[in-house]
Amino acid sequence: MKSKIFSLVLIIFVFAFSQEGNDLFNKGMEKISKKQTEAGRELLKEFIDSYPDNENNYTALVTLIKTCSQSQFEEKVAYSEKLSEMYPKDKETQNVRIELSNHFIKKKAYFEAAAWLMQIIMFTDENSKTFQTAEGNLTKVIEKYLTSSELEYMLYNYNSDVFNPLILFRLYQLSIESDELQKSDIFRQRLIKDYPESEYTKKYIFEITNNKNSKCKIALLLELTGDLANFGEQVKRGCVIANEEENIDIVPFDTDGSSVRTLELVDSIYADNTYVAIIGPMTSQETVVVGAYLYKDKLLPVLSPTATDGEILRFNSNIFLVNNTLVEEAMFTADWLKSDSLYQNIGVFYSDDSYGKTLANSFKNEAERLGLNIIFEISYPAGTQDFLDKIEMIEKMKIDAIYLPVSSEDAILLSTQLAFKDINPLLVGGSALYNENLIRLAKDYLKNTVIVSPKTANGLSESYNNFRLKYFRKYSTEPDRFAILSYDTYKLLAMLIKNGYNTRKAILNYLKTMDYYEGASGRISFQKSRMNFDLFEIKNNEFIKKEK
């Protein structure tokens, strides 16, 4: 019984409170209707403060906004913000936003204008004229008038996927202009990672213009912000030059050097059937991740201009290595040694990592097949500095040549320590030794050294010279091998698509049976035997091409 009485009393109290609020609201509106504007406004202010949940709040707010004089502009803004917060999708709210944005633009108060324009865009149909007008105005404000701190405020408080790419790009530009290079790189990386397909990422960061409306697209899967970003930049640049010549859209994706990120990206690329091929990844490790994802029934051509681990080709027929593989390099090295009767007793020093083991095992298999005598194989852990204990093991052996599938840093240490022990056979190194530091730090110990490296582009080739000229004009530097190979990879795919090979399956079938493609880098082939290597000696502090 007491509970019922309490409920009844509460209902009566709420009704009386609500009625009291309505009376105050009505008095305020009546005063305004009788031209007693200020008196009415004071009553409405009291009403809003005292009865924030009353159903007449909307009308009271709109009335207060409309009856503000010029001297009360700050009040108008305050009540407009309240209206926008409480009734964000209301038509009258939008009218207020439009009025205020236009006012602030006229007064050149661009940060305030941007805030109201952003709200218009957030709560308007993107196909409407209102949206398009607001979008155009906000774009202009962001591009021309906002400071870095104002842009950062908008980025973190509104988080608009429509405008974040432009905001990030402007922050990137302004940071460079103010010499804040570390900060500029943060904004650049976020733009690449969060908005890889935005116009600002493709056109201004990657310098790729995709206005071709082609039905087929090529995914560019590279490490653009990780430890190998400088190599990714070379591959990207080669594709940019090719993109300027062809009619096929290319979309860059940044792996950030992460296998997990690579897996996520290839999953999203595979799900979009407009992507008919991938250029990349850069490293053999990431290429293995892609190959594992595409294992068995998934079809998607993957052409890596840089990966070199030939073992990848054994488990996935979607993968094509444009660059010469480590297996091919090792086989070529063994074949060359066999061609000279001076070299019969061969030793091998190699680093105990994927690179060293792949080259050493492939070299040994080919050497034994050819009848060369492998008299020692010595591996060492990565980071080894002192090799003397291992060198002492071979000190009394008759050695014609030592194969060194090692890094240039390790080659410097090994060559100097071999010379210290008066062991001076022919040293044969892989492409990793084609490095200026090798000459600078160990030239006196490398007089009897041959380096095997993939064939360089023919400087007399018209296609190479055209590419080289365009590259130099755009980047003010010479292209490296990765840039040339990526250019050719894009051009090969573009040629196939233009000639009707515009599905994943059709491209795969063509590449598997292709004899060769003549590109700026020379002949590209995916057949089993690709012995396209040159030999170099070190003479007069230079790498000099050796006649075979």
C-alpha positions as a printed Julia matrix, in Angstrom:
548×3 Matrix{Float64}:
  0.0     0.0     0.0
  2.83    2.4     0.94
  4.61    1.57   -2.37
  1.53    2.55   -4.38
  1.15    5.78   -2.5
  4.85    6.63   -3.1
  4.51    5.93   -6.84
  1.41    8.09   -7.06
  3.15   10.96   -5.26
  6.15   10.63   -7.61
  3.93   10.78  -10.7
  2.16   13.86   -9.4
  5.53   15.52   -8.65
  6.95   14.76  -12.13
  3.78   16.05  -13.78
  3.86   19.24  -11.71
  7.58   19.73  -12.5
  6.97   19.22  -16.19
  4.01   21.57  -16.17
  6.09   24.17  -14.39
  8.71   23.86  -17.13
  6.14   24.17  -19.88
  4.75   27.3   -18.22
  8.21   28.85  -18.2
  8.75   27.92  -21.84
  5.37   29.3   -22.89
  6.01   32.59  -21.06
  9.33   32.97  -22.85
  7.81   32.3   -26.27
  4.95   34.68  -25.54
  7.35   37.5   -24.62
  9.26   37.01  -27.87
  6.05   37.01  -29.91
  5.2    40.38  -28.34
  8.6    41.79  -29.4
  9.9    41.63  -25.82
 12.84   39.66  -27.17
 15.41   40.0   -24.41
 12.92   39.25  -21.65
 11.73   36.19  -23.57
 15.29   35.01  -24.21
 16.12   35.17  -20.51
 13.09   33.0   -19.72
 14.06   30.48  -22.4
 17.63   30.33  -21.07
 16.29   29.64  -17.59
 14.0    26.99  -19.05
 16.85   25.19  -20.85
 19.1    25.27  -17.77
 16.34   24.1   -15.39
 14.58   21.54  -17.61
 17.23   19.99  -19.9
 15.07   16.97  -20.72
 11.86   18.8   -21.54
 10.35   18.09  -24.96
 10.3    21.83  -25.77
 14.08   22.14  -25.51
 14.55   21.85  -29.28
 12.2    24.76  -30.03
 13.76   26.85  -27.27
 17.28   26.3   -28.64
 16.28   27.12  -32.22
 14.49   30.27  -31.03
 17.5    31.41  -29.0
 19.79   30.89  -32.01
 17.5    32.79  -34.38
 16.92   35.74  -32.05
 20.58   36.44  -31.28
 21.77   39.9   -32.18
 25.18   40.56  -33.69
 26.58   41.36  -30.26
 25.33   37.99  -29.0
 27.19   35.95  -31.6
 29.15   33.95  -29.02
 25.85   32.89  -27.43
 24.6    31.89  -30.85
 27.61   29.63  -31.34
 27.22   28.1   -27.85
 23.53   27.28  -28.39
 24.28   26.01  -31.92
 26.84   23.6   -30.48
 24.24   22.42  -27.96
 21.65   21.95  -30.72
 24.18   20.04  -32.84
 25.03   17.77  -29.92
 21.41   17.04  -28.94
 19.82   16.9   -32.41
 22.69   16.03  -34.83
 20.55   14.83  -37.76
 17.84   17.48  -37.63
 17.24   19.63  -40.71
 17.26   22.87  -38.72
 20.55   21.83  -37.14
 22.06   21.45  -40.6
 20.8    24.9   -41.61
 22.51   26.38  -38.53
 25.76   24.56  -39.38
 25.68   25.87  -42.95
 25.03   29.42  -41.77
 27.88   29.33  -39.25
 30.39   27.71  -41.64
 29.67   30.39  -44.25
 30.0    33.12  -41.6
 33.4    31.85  -40.41
 34.72   31.45  -43.96
 33.7    35.04  -44.71
 35.48   36.19  -41.54
 38.54   34.04  -42.47
 38.17   32.1   -39.21
 39.03   28.88  -41.03
 39.52   26.52  -38.09
 36.03   27.34  -36.76
 34.62   26.98  -40.29
 36.29   23.58  -40.67
 34.64   22.25  -37.5
 31.15   23.14  -38.76
 31.87   21.89  -42.27
 33.03   18.57  -40.84
 29.75   18.2   -38.95
 27.76   18.95  -42.09
 29.61   16.17  -43.9
 29.2    13.72  -41.02
 25.4    14.08  -40.96
 24.51   14.61  -44.63
 23.81   12.21  -47.49
 26.98   12.11  -49.58
 24.94   12.33  -52.79
 23.29   15.61  -51.78
 24.27   19.05  -53.04
 24.79   20.18  -49.42
 27.39   17.46  -48.91
 29.23   18.26  -52.13
 29.35   21.98  -51.34
 30.61   21.34  -47.81
 33.16   18.82  -49.1
 34.54   21.31  -51.6
 34.75   24.1   -49.0
 36.41   21.88  -46.4
 38.94   20.56  -48.92
 39.95   24.1   -49.78
 40.19   25.09  -46.09
 42.4    22.07  -45.26
 44.63   22.5   -48.3
 45.23   26.23  -47.89
 44.52   27.6   -44.44
 44.8    25.23  -41.47
 47.96   25.01  -39.35
 49.59   21.77  -38.23
 48.08   21.94  -34.73
 44.62   22.62  -36.16
 44.94   19.72  -38.58
 46.04   17.38  -35.79
 43.02   18.45  -33.73
 40.71   17.54  -36.62
 42.52   14.27  -37.26
 42.19   13.0   -33.68
 38.78   14.5   -32.79
 36.76   13.81  -35.94
 38.61   10.79  -37.39
 36.83   11.11  -40.74
 37.76    8.46  -43.33
 36.64   10.95  -45.98
 39.15   13.63  -44.97
 41.83   11.8   -42.98
 43.93   11.06  -46.1
 44.0    14.74  -47.05
 44.69   15.81  -43.46
 47.54   13.3   -43.12
 49.01   14.4   -46.44
 48.9    18.07  -45.43
 50.51   17.23  -42.08
 53.21   15.34  -43.99
 53.79   18.36  -46.27
 53.85   20.91  -43.46
 56.26   18.78  -41.41
 58.7    18.63  -44.33
 58.4    22.39  -44.86
 59.24   22.98  -41.2
 62.16   20.49  -41.31
 60.45   18.05  -38.91
 61.5    14.99  -40.9
 60.81   12.42  -38.2
 57.3    13.78  -37.74
 56.73   13.85  -41.5
 57.66   10.17  -41.72
 55.08    9.3   -39.02
 52.31   10.94  -41.05
 53.58    9.36  -44.28
 53.61    5.88  -42.74
 50.1     6.26  -41.33
 48.82    7.47  -44.69
 50.36    4.46  -46.43
 49.14    1.93  -43.87
 45.62    3.25  -43.17
 44.69    4.63  -46.59
 46.72    2.76  -49.27
 44.08    3.33  -51.95
 43.46    7.02  -51.34
 44.27    9.54  -54.07
 46.81   11.25  -51.82
 48.69    8.01  -51.15
 48.8     6.9   -54.75
 49.25   10.21  -56.53
 51.46   12.18  -54.15
 53.25    9.61  -51.96
 53.62    6.84  -54.55
 53.37    9.13  -57.6
 50.94    6.71  -59.23
 48.06    8.17  -61.24
 45.15    5.74  -61.52
 42.61    7.58  -63.62
 42.47    4.92  -66.27
 39.3     3.14  -65.1
 40.72   -0.2   -66.16
 38.74   -3.27  -65.14
 41.94   -5.06  -64.13
 44.27   -3.91  -61.37
 47.75   -4.93  -60.25
 48.59   -5.01  -56.54
 52.03   -3.7   -55.58
 52.98   -5.56  -52.39
 56.13   -3.99  -50.96
 57.94   -3.09  -47.77
 57.64    0.71  -47.88
 58.01    1.67  -44.21
 60.13   -1.11  -42.67
 63.88   -1.78  -42.51
 64.06   -2.44  -46.26
 62.0     0.59  -47.28
 64.87    1.94  -49.41
 64.69   -1.19  -51.61
 60.91   -0.95  -51.68
 61.28    2.62  -52.92
 63.39    1.42  -55.87
 60.79   -1.19  -56.85
 58.01    1.38  -56.49
 59.86    3.88  -58.67
 60.29    1.35  -61.47
 56.54    0.68  -61.37
 55.77    4.42  -61.32
 57.68    4.94  -64.59
 55.87    2.0   -66.19
 52.53    3.24  -64.84
 53.04    6.52  -66.72
 53.3     4.57  -69.98
 50.53    1.99  -69.59
 46.77    1.86  -69.13
 46.56   -0.51  -66.14
 45.79    0.64  -62.6
 48.26   -0.29  -59.85
 47.53   -0.11  -56.12
 50.37   -0.14  -53.55
 50.19   -2.07  -50.26
 52.79   -1.74  -47.49
 53.85   -4.92  -45.67
 55.97   -2.95  -43.17
 58.36   -5.92  -43.2
 55.82   -8.01  -41.24
 54.81  -11.55  -42.2
 51.49  -11.13  -40.38
 50.78   -7.89  -42.24
 51.74   -9.6   -45.52
 49.25  -12.39  -44.82
 46.46   -9.9   -44.04
 47.14   -7.95  -47.21
 47.3   -10.92  -49.57
 44.01  -12.15  -48.08
 42.31   -8.83  -48.9
 43.89   -8.7   -52.38
 42.83  -12.27  -53.18
 39.24  -11.5   -52.12
 39.01   -8.67  -54.69
 38.71  -10.22  -58.15
 39.67   -6.98  -59.9
 43.27   -7.72  -58.87
 44.65  -10.03  -61.54
 48.27  -10.14  -60.31
 50.68   -9.08  -57.58
 54.07   -7.45  -58.08
 56.1    -8.35  -55.0
 56.69   -9.2   -52.24
 60.27   -8.02  -51.83
 61.84  -10.64  -49.57
 61.9   -14.38  -49.95
 60.4   -14.7   -46.44
 57.34  -12.64  -47.35
 57.07  -14.46  -50.7
 56.92  -17.77  -48.78
 54.03  -16.34  -46.71
 52.14  -15.43  -49.89
 52.9   -18.81  -51.42
 51.63  -20.62  -48.33
 48.39  -18.61  -48.45
 47.88  -19.45  -52.14
 48.71  -23.13  -51.65
 46.55  -25.71  -53.46
 43.38  -24.26  -55.03
 43.9   -20.47  -54.86
 44.9   -18.83  -58.16
 46.71  -15.49  -58.26
 49.91  -14.72  -60.23
 52.67  -13.35  -57.95
 55.75  -11.89  -59.64
 58.56  -10.86  -57.31
 61.28   -8.67  -58.89
 63.57   -9.1   -55.86
 63.09  -12.45  -54.06
 65.85  -14.97  -54.83
 65.12  -18.18  -52.9
 64.49  -20.71  -55.67
 63.13  -23.24  -53.15
 59.89  -21.22  -53.13
 59.13  -22.43  -56.65
 58.96  -26.04  -55.48
 55.71  -25.72  -53.54
 53.64  -23.09  -55.35
 53.02  -22.59  -59.07
 51.53  -19.12  -58.51
 55.0   -17.68  -57.76
 57.33  -16.3   -60.43
 60.77  -14.95  -59.51
 61.8   -12.28  -62.0
 65.23  -11.93  -60.42
 67.74  -14.71  -60.76
 67.5   -17.16  -57.88
 70.23  -18.14  -55.46
 70.05  -21.69  -56.78
 70.74  -20.47  -60.31
 73.61  -18.27  -59.08
 75.22  -21.19  -57.25
 74.84  -23.51  -60.26
 76.35  -20.92  -62.6
 79.3   -20.52  -60.23
 79.98  -24.26  -60.19
 79.65  -24.46  -63.98
 82.14  -21.6   -64.44
 84.71  -23.21  -62.11
 84.34  -26.49  -63.96
 85.08  -24.73  -67.26
 88.63  -23.91  -66.09
 90.92  -26.89  -65.39
 92.89  -24.83  -62.84
 90.1   -25.22  -60.3
 89.6   -28.81  -59.18
 89.84  -28.68  -55.37
 87.18  -26.36  -54.01
 86.39  -25.3   -50.45
 83.27  -23.57  -49.16
 82.85  -21.08  -46.32
 79.22  -20.13  -45.71
 77.08  -18.4   -43.1
 74.66  -20.61  -41.2
 71.53  -18.78  -42.36
 68.98  -19.21  -45.15
 71.07  -17.23  -47.66
 74.32  -19.05  -46.98
 72.83  -22.53  -46.75
 70.78  -22.18  -49.94
 73.81  -21.1   -51.97
 76.22  -23.6   -50.37
 73.91  -26.62  -50.79
 73.06  -25.75  -54.4
 76.72  -25.15  -55.23
 77.78  -28.44  -53.65
 75.12  -30.46  -55.52
 76.07  -28.95  -58.89
 79.82  -29.2   -58.2
 79.56  -32.9   -57.31
 77.45  -33.52  -60.42
 80.17  -31.89  -62.51
 82.96  -33.88  -60.81
 84.56  -31.05  -58.85
 86.27  -32.04  -55.62
 84.72  -30.35  -52.58
 87.53  -30.65  -50.01
 85.85  -28.78  -47.15
 82.57  -27.18  -46.15
 82.72  -24.86  -43.15
 79.73  -23.03  -41.76
 79.75  -20.35  -39.08
 77.09  -18.56  -37.01
 75.89  -15.13  -38.09
 77.88  -12.38  -36.41
 81.17  -14.28  -36.28
 84.19  -11.94  -36.21
 87.15  -14.28  -35.69
 87.59  -17.04  -38.28
 91.19  -17.99  -37.47
 90.32  -21.24  -35.66
 88.36  -22.41  -38.7
 91.03  -21.22  -41.13
 93.67  -23.22  -39.23
 91.68  -26.38  -40.08
 92.38  -25.87  -43.81
 95.87  -24.35  -43.57
 97.7   -27.38  -45.01
 95.15  -28.3   -47.67
 95.8   -27.88  -51.42
 93.04  -25.42  -52.32
 92.45  -24.08  -55.83
 89.42  -21.93  -55.01
 87.17  -21.04  -52.08
 83.5   -20.3   -52.67
 82.16  -17.58  -50.32
 78.33  -17.36  -50.29
 78.51  -14.72  -47.56
 77.72  -11.05  -46.94
 80.2    -8.34  -47.99
 80.97   -7.68  -44.3
 81.89  -11.33  -43.71
 83.88  -11.43  -46.96
 86.02   -8.53  -45.71
 86.83  -10.4   -42.47
 87.42  -13.75  -44.19
 89.67  -12.38  -46.96
 91.9   -10.47  -44.54
 92.22  -13.42  -42.14
 92.92  -15.89  -44.99
 95.68  -13.56  -46.21
 97.06  -13.36  -42.66
 97.52  -17.16  -42.78
 99.07  -16.96  -46.29
 96.15  -18.83  -47.86
 95.7   -17.21  -51.28
 93.53  -19.31  -53.6
 90.95  -17.82  -55.95
 88.04  -16.4   -53.94
 84.64  -16.67  -55.63
 81.77  -14.66  -54.17
 78.09  -14.2   -54.88
 76.14  -11.08  -55.82
 76.13   -9.87  -52.2
 79.83   -9.05  -52.61
 79.15   -6.55  -55.39
 79.44   -3.78  -52.83
 81.63   -0.66  -52.78
 82.52   -1.25  -49.11
 84.3    -4.44  -50.14
 86.69   -2.47  -52.33
 87.12    0.34  -49.84
 87.97   -1.9   -46.86
 89.64   -5.0   -48.35
 90.96   -4.16  -51.83
 94.49   -5.26  -50.94
 93.28   -8.78  -50.12
 90.95   -9.26  -53.1
 93.32   -9.16  -56.03
 92.5   -12.77  -56.86
 88.73  -12.59  -56.53
 85.81  -13.21  -58.9
 82.26  -12.08  -58.11
 79.19  -13.62  -59.73
 76.32  -11.17  -60.22
 73.1   -11.16  -62.31
 73.54   -9.69  -65.78
 73.13   -5.95  -65.89
 70.93   -4.28  -68.47
 72.44   -3.72  -71.88
 73.44   -0.05  -71.92
 73.02   -0.03  -75.7
 69.4    -1.24  -75.56
 66.9     1.39  -76.69
 64.28    0.29  -74.12
 66.84    0.46  -71.3
 68.09    3.9   -72.34
 64.53    5.23  -72.61
 63.75    3.93  -69.12
 67.02    5.24  -67.7
 66.41    8.72  -69.15
 62.85    8.91  -67.73
 64.03    7.63  -64.37
 66.86   10.15  -64.15
 64.6    13.04  -65.14
 62.1    12.11  -62.45
 64.41   11.12  -59.58
 67.77   12.76  -60.45
 69.64    9.49  -59.9
 70.46    6.31  -61.81
 68.05    3.33  -61.52
 69.3     0.22  -59.75
 68.64   -3.37  -60.79
 65.45   -3.64  -58.69
 63.95   -0.57  -60.35
 64.65   -1.98  -63.82
 63.24   -5.42  -62.97
 60.06   -3.95  -61.44
 59.6    -1.74  -64.53
 59.82   -4.82  -66.74
 57.49   -6.82  -64.49
 54.77   -4.16  -64.75
 55.29   -3.83  -68.53
 55.04   -7.62  -68.98
 51.75   -7.78  -67.07
 50.37   -4.73  -68.91
 51.23   -6.35  -72.25
 49.37   -9.54  -71.27
 46.28   -7.69  -70.06
 46.11   -5.53  -73.2
 46.32   -8.68  -75.33
 43.35  -10.36  -73.67
 45.09  -12.26  -70.86
 42.98  -10.37  -68.32
 42.13  -13.05  -65.76
 44.27  -14.65  -63.09
 44.09  -18.04  -64.75
 44.97  -16.72  -68.21
 48.01  -14.83  -66.9
 49.2   -17.88  -64.95
 48.9   -20.15  -67.97
 50.79  -17.71  -70.18
 53.66  -17.17  -67.72
 54.12  -20.92  -67.23
 54.66  -21.49  -70.95
 56.35  -18.18  -71.88
 59.72  -18.59  -73.57
 60.98  -15.13  -72.66
 60.05  -11.45  -72.49
 62.48   -8.88  -73.88
 62.53   -5.96  -71.46
 64.73   -3.04  -70.47
 66.69   -5.36  -68.16
 67.21   -7.93  -70.9
 65.42  -11.25  -71.35
 63.06  -12.35  -68.6
 62.26  -16.04  -68.51
 60.65  -18.39  -66.01
 62.08  -21.56  -67.5
 64.25  -23.81  -65.32
 67.65  -22.79  -66.66
 68.33  -19.03  -66.47
 72.1   -18.64  -66.36
 72.07  -14.88  -66.89
 75.11  -13.86  -64.85
 78.24  -11.79  -65.3
 81.66  -12.21  -63.7
 83.52   -9.29  -62.13
 87.09   -8.78  -60.93
 88.42   -6.01  -58.71
 90.98   -3.86  -60.52
 92.05   -0.27  -59.88
 89.49    0.03  -57.1
 86.65   -0.87  -59.46
 84.49   -3.84  -60.37
 85.62   -4.77  -63.88
 83.59   -7.18  -66.0
 85.56  -10.37  -66.68
 85.41  -12.24  -69.94
 84.15  -15.76  -69.3
